C-alpha cells in the first residue's frame, strides 16, 4: 500500500484529522484528537497502528518481520506494519480500521457522542 492510499483510507473515517505534531517527517492521523496511525513521509515503509495487545502478539508471530512492535511506541499497544513487504491491501486496511476502533473505545463519553453525531 502506498502512502497516498493509506492517507485516503484514514482521512475518510469519521472524526479524523491529520497533522505533523512531531515534525514535518511524520504524518499523524487522529480521531477526536487521539492518534491511531503514524507514518514517515520520507520513508513510508511502515505505518504505526494501535492494536489490542493479544492480537498484536498474534500478528507479529503470523507476519514475522512484516508486523513488529511499534517503533518509538508502546510495544504492547502499537505495531509497525510494513507497507512494502507484500501484506495485502485488505489486511492493512483492516489493521487501520482496528487501530481506529481501539482508539474510539478509549474516548471520553462526550467525544464518543460528538463522533457519533458527525456526518460520515
ZAVO-842118 format. One record per atom (N, C-alpha, C): residue number from 1; atom name; x, y, z; residue in one letter. Coordinates in nm, 3 decimals. Layout:
<rs>
   resi   name      east     north        up   resn
    NUM     CA         X         Y         Z      A
...
</rs>
This chain:
<rs>
   resi   name      east     north        up   resn
      1      N     0.086    -0.118     0.000      X
      1     CA     0.000     0.000     0.000      X
      1      C     0.090     0.124     0.000      X
      2      N     0.059     0.219    -0.084      X
      2     CA     0.138     0.342    -0.085      X
      2      C     0.080     0.443     0.014      X
      3      N     0.158     0.545     0.043      X
      3     CA     0.120     0.642     0.146      X
      3      C    -0.007     0.718     0.109      X
      4      N    -0.028     0.744    -0.018      X
      4     CA    -0.148     0.817    -0.059      X
      4      C    -0.275     0.734    -0.038      X
      5      N    -0.267     0.605    -0.067      X
      5     CA    -0.380     0.516    -0.044      X
      5      C    -0.408     0.505     0.106      X
      6      N    -0.301     0.493     0.185      X
      6     CA    -0.316     0.490     0.331      X
      6      C    -0.382     0.618     0.380      X
      7      N    -0.332     0.731     0.334      X
      7     CA    -0.387     0.861     0.376      X
      7      C    -0.535     0.870     0.340      X
      8      N    -0.571     0.833     0.219      X
      8     CA    -0.711     0.842     0.176      X
      8      C    -0.801     0.755     0.262      X
      9      N    -0.754     0.636     0.298      X
      9     CA    -0.834     0.549     0.384      X
      9      C    -0.851     0.609     0.523      X
     10      N    -0.745     0.665     0.577      X
     10     CA    -0.751     0.722     0.712      X
     10      C    -0.841     0.844     0.719      X
     11      N    -0.823     0.937     0.625      X
     11     CA    -0.899     1.062     0.635      X
     11      C    -1.046     1.045     0.597      X
     12      N    -1.082     0.933     0.535      X
     12     CA    -1.221     0.907     0.503      X
     12      C    -1.302     0.866     0.626      X
     13      N    -1.233     0.832     0.735      X
     13     CA    -1.301     0.786     0.855      X
     13      C    -1.356     0.906     0.933      X
     14      N    -1.464     0.883     1.002      X
     14     CA    -1.533     0.988     1.075      X
     14      C    -1.446     1.045     1.189      X
     15      N    -1.442     1.179     1.198      X
     15     CA    -1.373     1.246     1.308      X
     15      C    -1.222     1.251     1.296      X
     16      N    -1.167     1.218     1.179      X
     16     CA    -1.021     1.210     1.163      X
     16      C    -0.963     1.342     1.115      X
     17      N    -0.850     1.377     1.176      X
     17     CA    -0.768     1.490     1.132      X
     17      C    -0.628     1.437     1.106      X
     18      N    -0.551     1.512     1.030      X
     18     CA    -0.413     1.475     1.003      X
     18      C    -0.324     1.596     1.035      X
     19      N    -0.200     1.566     1.070      X
     19     CA    -0.109     1.675     1.102      X
     19      C     0.032     1.623     1.124      X
     20      N     0.119     1.716     1.166      X
     20     CA     0.261     1.685     1.185      X
     20      C     0.306     1.731     1.324      X
     21      N     0.251     1.673     1.431      X
     21     CA     0.287     1.719     1.566      X
     21      C     0.430     1.685     1.608      X
     22      N     0.495     1.593     1.538      X
     22     CA     0.631     1.552     1.575      X
     22      C     0.735     1.600     1.475      X
     23      N     0.701     1.693     1.391      X
     23     CA     0.792     1.742     1.289      X
     23      C     0.739     1.708     1.152      X
     24      N     0.803     1.766     1.052      X
     24     CA     0.749     1.754     0.916      X
     24      C     0.774     1.619     0.849      X
     25      N     0.841     1.526     0.916      X
     25     CA     0.864     1.394     0.857      X
     25      C     0.756     1.292     0.891      X
     26      N     0.682     1.313     1.000      X
     26     CA     0.587     1.212     1.046      X
     26      C     0.444     1.261     1.036      X
     27      N     0.369     1.198     0.947      X
     27     CA     0.228     1.230     0.930      X
     27      C     0.148     1.149     1.031      X
     28      N     0.065     1.218     1.109      X
     28     CA    -0.011     1.156     1.217      X
     28      C    -0.160     1.173     1.189      X
     29      N    -0.233     1.063     1.204      X
     29     CA    -0.379     1.066     1.191      X
     29      C    -0.439     1.048     1.330      X
     30      N    -0.535     1.133     1.361      X
     30     CA    -0.601     1.129     1.492      X
     30      C    -0.751     1.121     1.473      X
     31      N    -0.816     1.053     1.566      X
     31     CA    -0.961     1.055     1.574      X
     31      C    -0.996     1.127     1.703      X
     32      N    -1.070     1.235     1.691      X
     32     CA    -1.110     1.316     1.806      X
     32      C    -0.988     1.352     1.892      X
     33      N    -0.878     1.385     1.825      X
     33     CA    -0.758     1.430     1.894      X
     33      C    -0.665     1.322     1.945      X
     34      N    -0.698     1.194     1.923      X
     34     CA    -0.615     1.082     1.971      X
     34      C    -0.555     1.006     1.852      X
     35      N    -0.424     0.982     1.860      X
     35     CA    -0.353     0.917     1.750      X
     35      C    -0.398     0.773     1.727      X
     36      N    -0.410     0.738     1.599      X
     36     CA    -0.435     0.597     1.565      X
     36      C    -0.344     0.548     1.453      X
     37      N    -0.275     0.638     1.383      X
     37     CA    -0.182     0.596     1.277      X
     37      C    -0.074     0.701     1.259      X
     38      N     0.050     0.654     1.239      X
     38     CA     0.164     0.741     1.214      X
     38      C     0.246     0.681     1.102      X
     39      N     0.293     0.766     1.012      X
     39     CA     0.375     0.717     0.900      X
     39      C     0.478     0.824     0.862      X
     40      N     0.598     0.780     0.831      X
     40     CA     0.703     0.871     0.783      X
     40      C     0.675     0.906     0.638      X
     41      N     0.675     1.034     0.606      X
     41     CA     0.651     1.071     0.467      X
     41      C     0.780     1.062     0.384      X
     42      N     0.895     1.061     0.450      X
     42     CA     1.023     1.048     0.379      X
     42      C     1.053     0.904     0.342      X
     43      N     1.006     0.811     0.426      X
     43     CA     1.039     0.670     0.407      X
     43      C     0.918     0.587     0.452      X
     44      N     0.816     0.585     0.369      X
     44     CA     0.688     0.524     0.407      X
     44      C     0.691     0.372     0.392      X
     45      N     0.780     0.308     0.468      X
     45     CA     0.790     0.162     0.464      X
     45      C     0.698     0.097     0.567      X
     46      N     0.673     0.164     0.678      X
     46     CA     0.590     0.111     0.785      X
     46      C     0.491     0.217     0.831      X
     47      N     0.376     0.172     0.880      X
     47     CA     0.280     0.258     0.948      X
     47      C     0.265     0.203     1.089      X
     48      N     0.267     0.291     1.188      X
     48     CA     0.243     0.250     1.326      X
     48      C     0.094     0.256     1.353      X
     49      N     0.041     0.145     1.404      X
     49     CA    -0.102     0.133     1.431      X
     49      C    -0.125     0.077     1.570      X
     50      N    -0.225     0.130     1.639      X
     50     CA    -0.261     0.080     1.770      X
     50      C    -0.327    -0.058     1.753      X
     51      N    -0.311    -0.144     1.854      X
     51     CA    -0.362    -0.279     1.842      X
     51      C    -0.392    -0.337     1.979      X
     52      N    -0.496    -0.416     1.987      X
     52     CA    -0.528    -0.488     2.110      X
     52      C    -0.407    -0.579     2.140      X
     53      N    -0.358    -0.581     2.266      X
     53     CA    -0.232    -0.649     2.298      X
     53      C    -0.219    -0.794     2.254      X
     54      N    -0.319    -0.876     2.279      X
     54     CA    -0.308    -1.018     2.239      X
     54      C    -0.309    -1.033     2.088      X
     55      N    -0.390    -0.954     2.021      X
     55     CA    -0.395    -0.957     1.875      X
     55      C    -0.262    -0.910     1.817      X
     56      N    -0.201    -0.809     1.881      X
     56     CA    -0.071    -0.759     1.837      X
     56      C     0.032    -0.871     1.836      X
     57      N     0.034    -0.950     1.943      X
     57     CA     0.129    -1.062     1.950      X
     57      C     0.101    -1.166     1.843      X
     58      N    -0.026    -1.198     1.821      X
     58     CA    -0.063    -1.295     1.716      X
     58      C    -0.015    -1.247     1.579      X
     59      N    -0.038    -1.120     1.550      X
     59     CA     0.002    -1.065     1.421      X
     59      C     0.153    -1.070     1.402      X
     60      N     0.227    -1.035     1.507      X
     60     CA     0.374    -1.037     1.499      X
     60      C     0.426    -1.177     1.472      X
     61      N     0.361    -1.276     1.533      X
     61     CA     0.402    -1.415     1.513      X
     61      C     0.367    -1.461     1.371      X
     62      N     0.246    -1.429     1.328      X
     62     CA     0.199    -1.475     1.197      X
     62      C     0.272    -1.405     1.082      X
     63      N     0.304    -1.278     1.098      X
     63     CA     0.367    -1.199     0.992      X
     63      C     0.505    -1.152     1.036      X
     64      N     0.587    -1.245     1.078      X
     64     CA     0.719    -1.218     1.133      X
     64      C     0.799    -1.123     1.042      X
     65      N     0.841    -1.012     1.100      X
     65     CA     0.919    -0.913     1.026      X
     65      C     0.837    -0.811     0.951      X
     66      N     0.718    -0.851     0.908      X
     66     CA     0.631    -0.758     0.836      X
     66      C     0.543    -0.679     0.932      X
     67      N     0.515    -0.739     1.047      X
     67     CA     0.444    -0.670     1.154      X
     67      C     0.530    -0.691     1.278      X
     68      N     0.573    -0.581     1.337      X
     68     CA     0.664    -0.588     1.451      X
     68      C     0.623    -0.487     1.557      X
     69      N     0.684    -0.495     1.676      X
     69     CA     0.649    -0.398     1.780      X
     69      C     0.666    -0.255     1.729      X
     70      N     0.576    -0.168     1.769      X
     70     CA     0.574    -0.030     1.721      X
     70      C     0.703     0.045     1.748      X
     71      N     0.762     0.097     1.644      X
     71     CA     0.885     0.173     1.654      X
     71      C     0.859     0.305     1.726      X
     72      N     0.933     0.332     1.831      X
     72     CA     0.918     0.453     1.913      X
     72      C     0.781     0.464     1.980      X
     73      N     0.715     0.349     2.000      X
     73     CA     0.582     0.350     2.060      X
     73      C     0.578     0.247     2.173      X
     74      N     0.468     0.245     2.247      X
     74     CA     0.448     0.142     2.349      X
     74      C     0.437     0.008     2.277      X
     75      N     0.534    -0.079     2.301      X
     75     CA     0.544    -0.205     2.226      X
     75      C     0.427    -0.300     2.253      X
     76      N     0.360    -0.281     2.364      X
     76     CA     0.245    -0.366     2.396      X
     76      C     0.122    -0.327     2.314      X
     77      N     0.107    -0.198     2.286      X
     77     CA    -0.016    -0.147     2.227      X
     77      C    -0.004    -0.103     2.081      X
     78      N     0.117    -0.100     2.028      X
     78     CA     0.137    -0.049     1.892      X
     78      C     0.219    -0.147     1.810      X
     79      N     0.183    -0.159     1.683      X
     79     CA     0.259    -0.238     1.586      X
     79      C     0.308    -0.147     1.475      X
     80      N     0.425    -0.180     1.421      X
     80     CA     0.471    -0.120     1.296      X
     80      C     0.437    -0.222     1.186      X
     81      N     0.356    -0.180     1.092      X
     81     CA     0.304    -0.267     0.986      X
     81      C     0.369    -0.227     0.854      X
     82      N     0.432    -0.323     0.788      X
     82     CA     0.501    -0.296     0.662      X
     82      C     0.403    -0.258     0.552      X
     83      N     0.441    -0.155     0.478      X
     83     CA     0.363    -0.114     0.361      X
     83      C     0.428    -0.163     0.232      X
     84      N     0.545    -0.228     0.244      X
     84     CA     0.622    -0.264     0.124      X
     84      C     0.653    -0.413     0.112      X
     85      N     0.622    -0.493     0.211      X
     85     CA     0.662    -0.634     0.211      X
     85      C     0.555    -0.730     0.161      X
     86      N     0.455    -0.680     0.094      X
     86     CA     0.358    -0.768     0.032      X
     86      C     0.236    -0.803     0.117      X
     87      N     0.217    -0.737     0.231      X
     87     CA     0.093    -0.759     0.304      X
     87      C    -0.022    -0.709     0.216      X
     88      N    -0.132    -0.779     0.219      X
     88     CA    -0.243    -0.741     0.131      X
     88      C    -0.303    -0.607     0.172      X
     89      N    -0.358    -0.540     0.072      X
     89     CA    -0.429    -0.414     0.096      X
     89      C    -0.540    -0.437     0.198      X
     90      N    -0.613    -0.547     0.184      X
     90     CA    -0.724    -0.575     0.274      X
     90      C    -0.677    -0.593     0.419      X
     91      N    -0.564    -0.660     0.439      X
     91     CA    -0.511    -0.677     0.574      X
     91      C    -0.470    -0.543     0.633      X
     92      N    -0.396    -0.463     0.558      X
     92     CA    -0.353    -0.333     0.609      X
     92      C    -0.474    -0.246     0.639      X
     93      N    -0.570    -0.245     0.549      X
     93     CA    -0.694    -0.168     0.571      X
     93      C    -0.764    -0.214     0.698      X
     94      N    -0.772    -0.345     0.720      X
     94     CA    -0.840    -0.395     0.840      X
     94      C    -0.762    -0.358     0.966      X
     95      N    -0.630    -0.352     0.958      X
     95     CA    -0.549    -0.313     1.074      X
     95      C    -0.562    -0.164     1.104      X
     96      N    -0.575    -0.083     0.999      X
     96     CA    -0.603     0.060     1.019      X
     96      C    -0.739     0.075     1.086      X
     97      N    -0.838     0.001     1.038      X
     97     CA    -0.972     0.008     1.097      X
     97      C    -0.970    -0.037     1.243      X
     98      N    -0.894    -0.143     1.271      X
     98     CA    -0.882    -0.193     1.409      X
     98      C    -0.818    -0.086     1.498      X
     99      N    -0.714    -0.021     1.449      X
     99     CA    -0.648     0.084     1.525      X
     99      C    -0.745     0.198     1.556      X
    100      N    -0.817     0.241     1.457      X
    100     CA    -0.918     0.346     1.474      X
    100      C    -1.019     0.304     1.580      X
    101      N    -1.070     0.181     1.569      X
    101     CA    -1.170     0.132     1.665      X
    101      C    -1.113     0.122     1.806      X
    102      N    -0.987     0.081     1.818      X
    102     CA    -0.924     0.071     1.951      X
    102      C    -0.915     0.209     2.016      X
    103      N    -0.885     0.310     1.938      X
    103     CA    -0.877     0.446     1.993      X
    103      C    -1.016     0.499     2.026      X
    104      N    -1.113     0.474     1.940      X
    104     CA    -1.250     0.520     1.966      X
    104      C    -1.302     0.461     2.097      X
    105      N    -1.267     0.335     2.126      X
    105     CA    -1.310     0.271     2.251      X
    105      C    -1.263     0.348     2.374      X
    106      N    -1.149     0.417     2.364      X
    106     CA    -1.091     0.485     2.480      X
    106      C    -1.134     0.631     2.492      X
    107      N    -1.213     0.679     2.397      X
    107     CA    -1.255     0.819     2.402      X
    107      C    -1.347     0.845     2.521      X
    108      N    -1.344     0.968     2.566      X
    108     CA    -1.437     1.010     2.671      X
    108      C    -1.578     1.007     2.614      X
    109      N    -1.675     0.991     2.703      X
    109     CA    -1.815     0.979     2.661      X
    109      C    -1.859     1.095     2.572      X
    110      N    -1.822     1.217     2.610      X
    110     CA    -1.864     1.334     2.531      X
    110      C    -1.804     1.331     2.391      X
    111      N    -1.680     1.281     2.379      X
    111     CA    -1.617     1.270     2.247      X
    111      C    -1.680     1.159     2.164      X
    112      N    -1.720     1.049     2.229      X
    112     CA    -1.789     0.942     2.157      X
    112      C    -1.922     0.993     2.102      X
    113      N    -1.993     1.067     2.184      X
    113     CA    -2.122     1.123     2.140      X
    113      C    -2.102     1.219     2.023      X
    114      N    -2.002     1.307     2.035      X
    114     CA    -1.972     1.403     1.928      X
    114      C    -1.935     1.329     1.799      X
    115      N    -1.859     1.223     1.812      X
    115     CA    -1.819     1.143     1.695      X
    115      C    -1.941     1.077     1.631      X
    116      N    -2.029     1.020     1.713      X
    116     CA    -2.150     0.956     1.660      X
    116      C    -2.240     1.056     1.587      X
    117      N    -2.239     1.181     1.634      X
    117     CA    -2.326     1.282     1.573      X
    117      C    -2.269     1.341     1.445      X
    118      N    -2.142     1.316     1.417      X
    118     CA    -2.081     1.367     1.294      X
    118      C    -2.136     1.294     1.173      X
    119      N    -2.143     1.366     1.062      X
    119     CA    -2.183     1.303     0.937      X
    119      C    -2.062     1.232     0.878      X
    120      N    -2.086     1.122     0.813      X
    120     CA    -1.977     1.045     0.752      X
    120      C    -1.914     1.117     0.637      X
</rs>
